[in-house]
Amino acid sequence: MPPRQCPGCDAAPSERADHYADCPLKDVPLAQVAGLTLKEAGAEAARWRARDD
């Protein structure tokens, strides 16, 4: 099982509520990208950002 951490900043939802400040995925909820690969997280981030348009 992959680690449940953000692939962009290694923040773990079990330890903190948000990404680290310099994370490229910080505008997407941490729980949405935790455990994904960076490529998968990028796709999820694009979907998340598109819903706000």
N, CA, C and O atoms as a Maestro MAE file, in Angstrom:
{
 s_m_m2io_version
 :::
 2.0.0
}

f_m_ct {
 s_m_title
 :::
 protein
 m_atom[212] {
  # First column is atom index #
  i_m_mmod_type
  r_m_x_coord
  r_m_y_coord
  r_m_z_coord
  i_m_residue_number
  s_m_chain_name
  s_m_pdb_residue_name
  s_m_pdb_atom_name
  i_m_atomic_number
  :::
  1 25 0.851 -1.182 0.000 1 A "MET " " N  " 7
  2 3 0.000 0.000 0.000 1 A "MET " " CA " 6
  3 2 0.894 1.242 0.000 1 A "MET " " C  " 6
  4 15 1.861 1.316 0.758 1 A "MET " " O  " 8
  5 25 0.563 2.220 -0.858 2 A "PRO " " N  " 7
  6 3 1.398 3.433 -0.911 2 A "PRO " " CA " 6
  7 2 1.239 4.266 0.355 2 A "PRO " " C  " 6
  8 15 0.209 4.195 1.027 2 A "PRO " " O  " 8
  9 25 2.242 5.043 0.671 3 A "PRO " " N  " 7
  10 3 2.122 5.906 1.849 3 A "PRO " " CA " 6
  11 2 1.016 6.932 1.617 3 A "PRO " " C  " 6
  12 15 0.820 7.404 0.497 3 A "PRO " " O  " 8
  13 25 0.316 7.264 2.658 4 A "ARG " " N  " 7
  14 3 -0.776 8.239 2.551 4 A "ARG " " CA " 6
  15 2 -0.216 9.633 2.782 4 A "ARG " " C  " 6
  16 15 -0.496 10.282 3.791 4 A "ARG " " O  " 8
  17 25 0.581 10.073 1.821 5 A "GLN " " N  " 7
  18 3 1.207 11.387 1.899 5 A "GLN " " CA " 6
  19 2 1.026 12.102 0.577 5 A "GLN " " C  " 6
  20 15 0.756 11.476 -0.448 5 A "GLN " " O  " 8
  21 25 1.177 13.410 0.605 6 A "CYS " " N  " 7
  22 3 1.136 14.194 -0.617 6 A "CYS " " CA " 6
  23 2 2.417 13.937 -1.414 6 A "CYS " " C  " 6
  24 15 3.511 14.003 -0.854 6 A "CYS " " O  " 8
  25 25 2.297 13.647 -2.700 7 A "PRO " " N  " 7
  26 3 3.496 13.413 -3.499 7 A "PRO " " CA " 6
  27 2 4.295 14.689 -3.776 7 A "PRO " " C  " 6
  28 15 5.451 14.616 -4.193 7 A "PRO " " O  " 8
  29 25 3.693 15.846 -3.548 8 A "GLY " " N  " 7
  30 3 4.381 17.105 -3.806 8 A "GLY " " CA " 6
  31 2 5.169 17.636 -2.631 8 A "GLY " " C  " 6
  32 15 6.165 18.337 -2.811 8 A "GLY " " O  " 8
  33 25 4.721 17.302 -1.404 9 A "CYS " " N  " 7
  34 3 5.392 17.874 -0.235 9 A "CYS " " CA " 6
  35 2 5.575 16.888 0.920 9 A "CYS " " C  " 6
  36 15 6.154 17.250 1.944 9 A "CYS " " O  " 8
  37 25 5.101 15.669 0.780 10 A "ASP " " N  " 7
  38 3 5.204 14.625 1.808 10 A "ASP " " CA " 6
  39 2 4.408 14.909 3.068 10 A "ASP " " C  " 6
  40 15 4.656 14.280 4.097 10 A "ASP " " O  " 8
  41 25 3.461 15.834 3.022 11 A "ALA " " N  " 7
  42 3 2.591 16.068 4.174 11 A "ALA " " CA " 6
  43 2 1.639 14.880 4.303 11 A "ALA " " C  " 6
  44 15 1.113 14.391 3.304 11 A "ALA " " O  " 8
  45 25 1.423 14.424 5.520 12 A "ALA " " N  " 7
  46 3 0.521 13.308 5.776 12 A "ALA " " CA " 6
  47 2 -0.744 13.820 6.455 12 A "ALA " " C  " 6
  48 15 -0.657 14.527 7.460 12 A "ALA " " O  " 8
  49 25 -1.913 13.478 5.927 13 A "PRO " " N  " 7
  50 3 -3.163 13.946 6.525 13 A "PRO " " CA " 6
  51 2 -3.327 13.506 7.982 13 A "PRO " " C  " 6
  52 15 -4.035 14.159 8.749 13 A "PRO " " O  " 8
  53 25 -2.688 12.420 8.359 14 A "SER " " N  " 7
  54 3 -2.788 11.962 9.746 14 A "SER " " CA " 6
  55 2 -1.982 12.840 10.699 14 A "SER " " C  " 6
  56 15 -2.165 12.774 11.914 14 A "SER " " O  " 8
  57 25 -1.089 13.664 10.143 15 A "GLU " " N  " 7
  58 3 -0.229 14.510 10.978 15 A "GLU " " CA " 6
  59 2 -0.542 16.000 10.871 15 A "GLU " " C  " 6
  60 15 -0.221 16.767 11.779 15 A "GLU " " O  " 8
  61 25 -1.168 16.418 9.766 16 A "ARG " " N  " 7
  62 3 -1.460 17.845 9.571 16 A "ARG " " CA " 6
  63 2 -2.674 17.996 8.669 16 A "ARG " " C  " 6
  64 15 -3.029 17.069 7.940 16 A "ARG " " O  " 8
  65 25 -3.308 19.152 8.715 17 A "ALA " " N  " 7
  66 3 -4.529 19.385 7.944 17 A "ALA " " CA " 6
  67 2 -4.260 19.874 6.528 17 A "ALA " " C  " 6
  68 15 -5.078 19.656 5.634 17 A "ALA " " O  " 8
  69 25 -3.132 20.530 6.316 18 A "ASP " " N  " 7
  70 3 -2.851 21.153 5.025 18 A "ASP " " CA " 6
  71 2 -1.469 20.773 4.510 18 A "ASP " " C  " 6
  72 15 -0.639 20.210 5.224 18 A "ASP " " O  " 8
  73 25 -1.259 21.104 3.241 19 A "HIS " " N  " 7
  74 3 0.048 20.918 2.610 19 A "HIS " " CA " 6
  75 2 1.070 21.872 3.241 19 A "HIS " " C  " 6
  76 15 0.711 22.832 3.923 19 A "HIS " " O  " 8
  77 25 2.341 21.582 2.995 20 A "TYR " " N  " 7
  78 3 3.388 22.534 3.376 20 A "TYR " " CA " 6
  79 2 3.297 23.731 2.430 20 A "TYR " " C  " 6
  80 15 2.798 23.598 1.312 20 A "TYR " " O  " 8
  81 25 3.766 24.881 2.859 21 A "ALA " " N  " 7
  82 3 3.589 26.144 2.136 21 A "ALA " " CA " 6
  83 2 4.133 26.138 0.714 21 A "ALA " " C  " 6
  84 15 3.556 26.784 -0.161 21 A "ALA " " O  " 8
  85 25 5.217 25.432 0.462 22 A "ASP " " N  " 7
  86 3 5.819 25.456 -0.870 22 A "ASP " " CA " 6
  87 2 5.332 24.333 -1.796 22 A "ASP " " C  " 6
  88 15 5.917 24.117 -2.858 22 A "ASP " " O  " 8
  89 25 4.289 23.631 -1.413 23 A "CYS " " N  " 7
  90 3 3.791 22.506 -2.198 23 A "CYS " " CA " 6
  91 2 3.097 22.987 -3.475 23 A "CYS " " C  " 6
  92 15 2.276 23.902 -3.425 23 A "CYS " " O  " 8
  93 25 3.423 22.372 -4.624 24 A "PRO " " N  " 7
  94 3 2.770 22.766 -5.873 24 A "PRO " " CA " 6
  95 2 1.298 22.350 -5.937 24 A "PRO " " C  " 6
  96 15 0.569 22.788 -6.826 24 A "PRO " " O  " 8
  97 25 0.864 21.513 -5.008 25 A "LEU " " N  " 7
  98 3 -0.515 21.032 -4.990 25 A "LEU " " CA " 6
  99 2 -1.333 21.660 -3.861 25 A "LEU " " C  " 6
  100 15 -2.418 21.176 -3.540 25 A "LEU " " O  " 8
  101 25 -0.822 22.727 -3.262 26 A "LYS " " N  " 7
  102 3 -1.433 23.278 -2.053 26 A "LYS " " CA " 6
  103 2 -2.854 23.801 -2.232 26 A "LYS " " C  " 6
  104 15 -3.564 23.977 -1.242 26 A "LYS " " O  " 8
  105 25 -3.287 24.054 -3.462 27 A "ASP " " N  " 7
  106 3 -4.654 24.523 -3.667 27 A "ASP " " CA " 6
  107 2 -5.672 23.382 -3.752 27 A "ASP " " C  " 6
  108 15 -6.870 23.634 -3.879 27 A "ASP " " O  " 8
  109 25 -5.212 22.144 -3.683 28 A "VAL " " N  " 7
  110 3 -6.067 20.963 -3.687 28 A "VAL " " CA " 6
  111 2 -6.054 20.378 -2.272 28 A "VAL " " C  " 6
  112 15 -4.987 20.284 -1.665 28 A "VAL " " O  " 8
  113 25 -7.202 19.987 -1.739 29 A "PRO " " N  " 7
  114 3 -7.210 19.413 -0.391 29 A "PRO " " CA " 6
  115 2 -6.231 18.245 -0.255 29 A "PRO " " C  " 6
  116 15 -6.137 17.389 -1.134 29 A "PRO " " O  " 8
  117 25 -5.519 18.231 0.843 30 A "LEU " " N  " 7
  118 3 -4.500 17.208 1.088 30 A "LEU " " CA " 6
  119 2 -5.079 15.801 0.969 30 A "LEU " " C  " 6
  120 15 -4.437 14.917 0.401 30 A "LEU " " O  " 8
  121 25 -6.266 15.586 1.491 31 A "ALA " " N  " 7
  122 3 -6.879 14.257 1.445 31 A "ALA " " CA " 6
  123 2 -7.156 13.798 0.012 31 A "ALA " " C  " 6
  124 15 -7.218 12.595 -0.243 31 A "ALA " " O  " 8
  125 25 -7.324 14.736 -0.930 32 A "GLN " " N  " 7
  126 3 -7.592 14.385 -2.330 32 A "GLN " " CA " 6
  127 2 -6.378 13.786 -3.018 32 A "GLN " " C  " 6
  128 15 -6.535 12.963 -3.921 32 A "GLN " " O  " 8
  129 25 -5.178 14.171 -2.622 33 A "VAL " " N  " 7
  130 3 -3.978 13.720 -3.332 33 A "VAL " " CA " 6
  131 2 -3.089 12.783 -2.509 33 A "VAL " " C  " 6
  132 15 -2.133 12.218 -3.041 33 A "VAL " " O  " 8
  133 25 -3.389 12.616 -1.243 34 A "ALA " " N  " 7
  134 3 -2.565 11.738 -0.397 34 A "ALA " " CA " 6
  135 2 -2.603 10.314 -0.928 34 A "ALA " " C  " 6
  136 15 -3.676 9.763 -1.174 34 A "ALA " " O  " 8
  137 25 -1.452 9.734 -1.098 35 A "GLY " " N  " 7
  138 3 -1.347 8.360 -1.561 35 A "GLY " " CA " 6
  139 2 -1.276 8.203 -3.066 35 A "GLY " " C  " 6
  140 15 -1.083 7.091 -3.558 35 A "GLY " " O  " 8
  141 25 -1.426 9.293 -3.812 36 A "LEU " " N  " 7
  142 3 -1.339 9.217 -5.265 36 A "LEU " " CA " 6
  143 2 0.107 9.438 -5.717 36 A "LEU " " C  " 6
  144 15 0.931 9.957 -4.965 36 A "LEU " " O  " 8
  145 25 0.396 9.040 -6.945 37 A "THR " " N  " 7
  146 3 1.696 9.381 -7.521 37 A "THR " " CA " 6
  147 2 1.636 10.860 -7.911 37 A "THR " " C  " 6
  148 15 0.559 11.455 -7.942 37 A "THR " " O  " 8
  149 25 2.779 11.439 -8.204 38 A "LEU " " N  " 7
  150 3 2.803 12.846 -8.596 38 A "LEU " " CA " 6
  151 2 2.003 13.059 -9.879 38 A "LEU " " C  " 6
  152 15 1.314 14.070 -10.020 38 A "LEU " " O  " 8
  153 25 2.091 12.113 -10.816 39 A "LYS " " N  " 7
  154 3 1.333 12.219 -12.072 39 A "LYS " " CA " 6
  155 2 -0.168 12.146 -11.798 39 A "LYS " " C  " 6
  156 15 -0.938 12.950 -12.326 39 A "LYS " " O  " 8
  157 25 -0.580 11.190 -10.979 40 A "GLU " " N  " 7
  158 3 -1.999 11.066 -10.630 40 A "GLU " " CA " 6
  159 2 -2.490 12.302 -9.880 40 A "GLU " " C  " 6
  160 15 -3.597 12.784 -10.118 40 A "GLU " " O  " 8
  161 25 -1.663 12.805 -8.982 41 A "ALA " " N  " 7
  162 3 -2.033 13.990 -8.209 41 A "ALA " " CA " 6
  163 2 -2.165 15.209 -9.113 41 A "ALA " " C  " 6
  164 15 -3.030 16.056 -8.890 41 A "ALA " " O  " 8
  165 25 -1.318 15.304 -10.125 42 A "GLY " " N  " 7
  166 3 -1.423 16.399 -11.083 42 A "GLY " " CA " 6
  167 2 -2.740 16.361 -11.837 42 A "GLY " " C  " 6
  168 15 -3.364 17.397 -12.065 42 A "GLY " " O  " 8
  169 25 -3.161 15.164 -12.222 43 A "ALA " " N  " 7
  170 3 -4.447 15.006 -12.913 43 A "ALA " " CA " 6
  171 2 -5.604 15.339 -11.980 43 A "ALA " " C  " 6
  172 15 -6.560 15.999 -12.389 43 A "ALA " " O  " 8
  173 25 -5.526 14.894 -10.743 44 A "GLU " " N  " 7
  174 3 -6.557 15.205 -9.750 44 A "GLU " " CA " 6
  175 2 -6.607 16.705 -9.491 44 A "GLU " " C  " 6
  176 15 -7.689 17.276 -9.353 44 A "GLU " " O  " 8
  177 25 -5.451 17.341 -9.424 45 A "ALA " " N  " 7
  178 3 -5.389 18.786 -9.213 45 A "ALA " " CA " 6
  179 2 -6.040 19.527 -10.376 45 A "ALA " " C  " 6
  180 15 -6.745 20.512 -10.162 45 A "ALA " " O  " 8
  181 25 -5.813 19.066 -11.597 46 A "ALA " " N  " 7
  182 3 -6.424 19.695 -12.771 46 A "ALA " " CA " 6
  183 2 -7.941 19.577 -12.710 46 A "ALA " " C  " 6
  184 15 -8.651 20.534 -13.019 46 A "ALA " " O  " 8
  185 25 -8.446 18.406 -12.312 47 A "ARG " " N  " 7
  186 3 -9.896 18.232 -12.168 47 A "ARG " " CA " 6
  187 2 -10.441 19.145 -11.064 47 A "ARG " " C  " 6
  188 15 -11.496 19.759 -11.222 47 A "ARG " " O  " 8
  189 25 -9.719 19.225 -9.955 48 A "TRP " " N  " 7
  190 3 -10.153 20.051 -8.831 48 A "TRP " " CA " 6
  191 2 -10.193 21.523 -9.239 48 A "TRP " " C  " 6
  192 15 -11.147 22.235 -8.926 48 A "TRP " " O  " 8
  193 25 -9.170 21.963 -9.926 49 A "ARG " " N  " 7
  194 3 -9.105 23.366 -10.363 49 A "ARG " " CA " 6
  195 2 -10.180 23.678 -11.384 49 A "ARG " " C  " 6
  196 15 -10.718 24.785 -11.392 49 A "ARG " " O  " 8
  197 25 -10.506 22.719 -12.250 50 A "ALA " " N  " 7
  198 3 -11.515 22.917 -13.285 50 A "ALA " " CA " 6
  199 2 -12.912 23.088 -12.700 50 A "ALA " " C  " 6
  200 15 -13.753 23.758 -13.301 50 A "ALA " " O  " 8
  201 25 -13.170 22.496 -11.543 51 A "ARG " " N  " 7
  202 3 -14.505 22.651 -10.953 51 A "ARG " " CA " 6
  203 2 -14.738 24.059 -10.456 51 A "ARG " " C  " 6
  204 15 -15.889 24.470 -10.305 51 A "ARG " " O  " 8
  205 25 -13.688 24.809 -10.197 52 A "ASP " " N  " 7
  206 3 -13.828 26.176 -9.711 52 A "ASP " " CA " 6
  207 2 -14.064 27.179 -10.838 52 A "ASP " " C  " 6
  208 15 -14.390 28.338 -10.583 52 A "ASP " " O  " 8
  209 25 -13.901 26.736 -12.074 53 A "ASP " " N  " 7
  210 3 -14.072 27.662 -13.219 53 A "ASP " " CA " 6
  211 2 -15.523 27.863 -13.564 53 A "ASP " " C  " 6
  212 15 -15.839 28.605 -14.494 53 A "ASP " " O  " 8
  :::
 }
 m_bond[211] {
  # First column is bond index #
  i_m_from
  i_m_to
  i_m_order
  :::
  1 1 2 1
  2 2 3 1
  3 3 4 2
  4 3 5 1
  5 5 6 1
  6 6 7 1
  7 7 8 2
  8 7 9 1
  9 9 10 1
  10 10 11 1
  11 11 12 2
  12 11 13 1
  13 13 14 1
  14 14 15 1
  15 15 16 2
  16 15 17 1
  17 17 18 1
  18 18 19 1
  19 19 20 2
  20 19 21 1
  21 21 22 1
  22 22 23 1
  23 23 24 2
  24 23 25 1
  25 25 26 1
  26 26 27 1
  27 27 28 2
  28 27 29 1
  29 29 30 1
  30 30 31 1
  31 31 32 2
  32 31 33 1
  33 33 34 1
  34 34 35 1
  35 35 36 2
  36 35 37 1
  37 37 38 1
  38 38 39 1
  39 39 40 2
  40 39 41 1
  41 41 42 1
  42 42 43 1
  43 43 44 2
  44 43 45 1
  45 45 46 1
  46 46 47 1
  47 47 48 2
  48 47 49 1
  49 49 50 1
  50 50 51 1
  51 51 52 2
  52 51 53 1
  53 53 54 1
  54 54 55 1
  55 55 56 2
  56 55 57 1
  57 57 58 1
  58 58 59 1
  59 59 60 2
  60 59 61 1
  61 61 62 1
  62 62 63 1
  63 63 64 2
  64 63 65 1
  65 65 66 1
  66 66 67 1
  67 67 68 2
  68 67 69 1
  69 69 70 1
  70 70 71 1
  71 71 72 2
  72 71 73 1
  73 73 74 1
  74 74 75 1
  75 75 76 2
  76 75 77 1
  77 77 78 1
  78 78 79 1
  79 79 80 2
  80 79 81 1
  81 81 82 1
  82 82 83 1
  83 83 84 2
  84 83 85 1
  85 85 86 1
  86 86 87 1
  87 87 88 2
  88 87 89 1
  89 89 90 1
  90 90 91 1
  91 91 92 2
  92 91 93 1
  93 93 94 1
  94 94 95 1
  95 95 96 2
  96 95 97 1
  97 97 98 1
  98 98 99 1
  99 99 100 2
  100 99 101 1
  101 101 102 1
  102 102 103 1
  103 103 104 2
  104 103 105 1
  105 105 106 1
  106 106 107 1
  107 107 108 2
  108 107 109 1
  109 109 110 1
  110 110 111 1
  111 111 112 2
  112 111 113 1
  113 113 114 1
  114 114 115 1
  115 115 116 2
  116 115 117 1
  117 117 118 1
  118 118 119 1
  119 119 120 2
  120 119 121 1
  121 121 122 1
  122 122 123 1
  123 123 124 2
  124 123 125 1
  125 125 126 1
  126 126 127 1
  127 127 128 2
  128 127 129 1
  129 129 130 1
  130 130 131 1
  131 131 132 2
  132 131 133 1
  133 133 134 1
  134 134 135 1
  135 135 136 2
  136 135 137 1
  137 137 138 1
  138 138 139 1
  139 139 140 2
  140 139 141 1
  141 141 142 1
  142 142 143 1
  143 143 144 2
  144 143 145 1
  145 145 146 1
  146 146 147 1
  147 147 148 2
  148 147 149 1
  149 149 150 1
  150 150 151 1
  151 151 152 2
  152 151 153 1
  153 153 154 1
  154 154 155 1
  155 155 156 2
  156 155 157 1
  157 157 158 1
  158 158 159 1
  159 159 160 2
  160 159 161 1
  161 161 162 1
  162 162 163 1
  163 163 164 2
  164 163 165 1
  165 165 166 1
  166 166 167 1
  167 167 168 2
  168 167 169 1
  169 169 170 1
  170 170 171 1
  171 171 172 2
  172 171 173 1
  173 173 174 1
  174 174 175 1
  175 175 176 2
  176 175 177 1
  177 177 178 1
  178 178 179 1
  179 179 180 2
  180 179 181 1
  181 181 182 1
  182 182 183 1
  183 183 184 2
  184 183 185 1
  185 185 186 1
  186 186 187 1
  187 187 188 2
  188 187 189 1
  189 189 190 1
  190 190 191 1
  191 191 192 2
  192 191 193 1
  193 193 194 1
  194 194 195 1
  195 195 196 2
  196 195 197 1
  197 197 198 1
  198 198 199 1
  199 199 200 2
  200 199 201 1
  201 201 202 1
  202 202 203 1
  203 203 204 2
  204 203 205 1
  205 205 206 1
  206 206 207 1
  207 207 208 2
  208 207 209 1
  209 209 210 1
  210 210 211 1
  211 211 212 2
  :::
 }
}
